[in-house]
Amino acid sequence: MAAIQKESAVPVRQFDGGRVLAARRAAKLQRNELGRMLGLSKDSIGDWERCDSAPSPERLPALAEALGQDLDVLFPRLGPPDLKDLRCDSGLTQLEAARALGISRLPLSNAEAGTRPLNADYVQPLADLYRVEVEMLEAAQERSFDSSGAPKPEDRPPQTLGEKITSFLQRKPLSDGEIADAVNSAAGFPAVDAAGILALRTDSQESAEVQASLPAESLFAGLGAAFGVQPWFFADGEEVERQILDRLEFLSLMRSDGVSVAARGASEGVSAAMLQTLSEVLVRRESAPRPEEG
């Protein structure tokens, strides 16, 4: 009987209904008995054995255990695991894994899809949850990004507020309490504590509540003061671009000959890299639909 393989660019386990049928008979189990053990109907078991359908990947560990078989023997893997494979081998859905960690599904979904790497604070808890070593989890994440065709975690700039804070912490290690003090100083009142900073830098579910509790200007100013950088490093990229373009438009109105690339008295102009960045921003601005265009 032909094996069923999930259509995917990443390595997955091989499901063969014939093996399930043989293992069930060897275990002397009726379809309805196996179904009760898994919380399913006997018809579902029959569909699997006839290869009319296949169980979801996270059901395979429970199925192998119910049949008294080794997971790797009954459902051999086609290659080394990625993040989704590790989760499925632990018998968890994305929602169940997220709830176990006390976070939303989004960080797990992004990491499995190879669009955004796991926050460093999630790596050890997730490895513990999946019962694997940290090194194995990190290697699995690399494969998730390789298979997606997206840039690897280390090749993409930080996007979320948590990623930006984590990036600056690598250059200037600070405690959550020290960062909170800087933010509170900028706000002028005790707006956040160390637990709130932890929520911000891990992009947890509580992060939105913390950000809503104080003005964005105070938060960014405090973070900027803590790490010795400009506040707008922590703002949303599109908002920063809008502000830059608004200022350029203002300058163009003030100067009849437009914006000068080189500052007065400067020996050199803007770098080629900065000019390219500005050009890309302008292209995005020009290609964005106008309000009247819908």
Salt bridges, closest charged atoms under 4 A:
ASP47 OD1 - ARG50 NH2 2.80
GLU49 OE2 - ARG24 NE 2.48
GLU49 OE1 - ARG31 NE 2.93
ASP52 OD2 - ARG50 NE 3.11
ASP72 OD1 - ARG13 NH2 2.80
ASP85 OD2 - ARG77 NH1 3.97
ASP89 OD1 - ARG13 NE 2.89
ASP89 OD2 - ARG77 NH2 2.13
GLU112 OE2 - ARG87 NE 2.59
ASP121 OD2 - ARG201 NH1 2.47
ASP146 OD1 - LYS152 NZ 3.90
GLU163 OE2 - ARG116 NE 3.73
GLU163 OE2 - ARG156 NH1 3.69
ASP176 OD1 - ARG201 NE 2.68
GLU239 OE2 - ARG242 NH2 2.67
GLU241 OE2 - ARG284 NH2 2.23
ASP246 OD2 - ARG242 NH1 2.66
ASP257 OD2 - ARG255 NH2 3.42
GLU286 OE1 - ARG290 NH2 3.27
